[in-house]
């Protein structure tokens, strides 16, 4: 999800007065909209503020920055427990001119409390829900074809339930998806086995050195990718050591979107061709500020 896996993300986002210090002193800026879409942000890097009861303050700061769409995490994530109150959550978003079109949810709740999490998403006004990983078994970076088939079949059934409720299911790419199966990348095999109508994909930029070039995916699989998580990626930086169990694989150092080595106009142009409907910055507050400023300069 971020430049490191959610569960290893240890840096807390800047909150309160420190966050406000990075914002303009004047009235909120007009929002830019590359691809004709509002600039989005995942809330995971800023989860400490939500845990501390400052969801309204976070929404205020994001709106002032020029963000229009926030991707939440379900209350199954401990820091997001207060968002179980859907009326409060929707009101706070609306009070600051924000929407939440998407959320990450856990596989455990999709298996055991599917109706509950679907109702939660719908009550907030979302149109998409997804999970970070199908969490299949991986040993030494390798899984089995039986495990891939089982995971894909289960997720297709989950997505069918979401579709009946008017929600689009999507899949992110974390440890399991970045493993190998019979000499191939598991992510590529899942693209073949997941129902293209029921399951869309969410591309994680910081995983591209393992998964591959987003432009290739967007152009090769039009209509399959519904959203992107944006992180700055410096492809010239040395490759870090491989991650341990549960990690999303080797990741380059954290840099801001627009201050990296990626050709963002080309990526956004391919995203338009591929049918991407949302994009969410997912970085620390300081890097989010820089990333939003860069996105406002893009004419795509």
Phi, psi and omega in degrees: 000314178248192179293346164228167183298151179310313188285351174250003181287109187249348179280127178273141179291153177292136183235174170053232186296324180296320178295317181297330181294337180272356183263158179298149178281336182277189179297159180306142182288154173297141184277132173278164181211072173307140184067011184073019181240147177294149174295132182245163176216134169285146182267353182304314180296343184250019188297334181297323179295323177292317178300324182278005177085019184248038177299319179297319179294322178296317178297319178300314182292322178294318179297318179295329179288332181117012177276140181240343184226126180244138175261122182266174167242151185289161179298351175295335172280124191307320183291344185254014184302325181294341182280002174296335175282093188292326179296316178296314183300313181295322180295316180298316177300311181297322180301335182250015176070024182255159169233162172234103183272350192208156175208153169264135179231166184268155175296326181299315181285331175294331179278324190245340182222046188299312181298323181294314183287328175295316179296321178301312181296316181295321181295331178277343178102018181283158174240352184221141168221150180203175179234155184291325182201151174282351170058038175287169182289134178225132176230122181055039176079009185232141173237185182247157178294326177298320179293321179294315179298315180298315180296318181294317180298317179297317184288328174299319179293320177298315182295329178294322176296317179297320181297321178296334179267004178085017180248143175267122176276142175225165179234131175275194179218101176244214192304307183299316182295336183262008176278180176248147176221119181049044175082001180244161174287128181303322180304317180292323178292321178297324176302328180280327188265339178279138181296119185296338178275325184273326185236117171262174184241151175241115186275132180258111185298323184289351178263003191293337180288347173256312185284321180124184187287123179298327180299319179297315179297314184296322182277329181282331184234064181299136180088351182272332186256118185264336183205171179225146165257124185261125167225149174288136181231122176260098183291348179273349181287150177301145179288126177290171177293149179302148180283161177275192181303135177088348180280167181269010180100180181299136180233141175285168180297157179289125171222160182285148171301130182095346176243030183240200182253010183275149177269085186295321175302320178293319179297315181292324178296318177293324178297322177297314179298321183281350177090020178298133184251343181214151170217140186228118169299140177220080181213177178301166182299316181300316180287330175296317177303313180293320181294318178298316179302320179291316182300329179292344180269349185279131175249080184239000000 
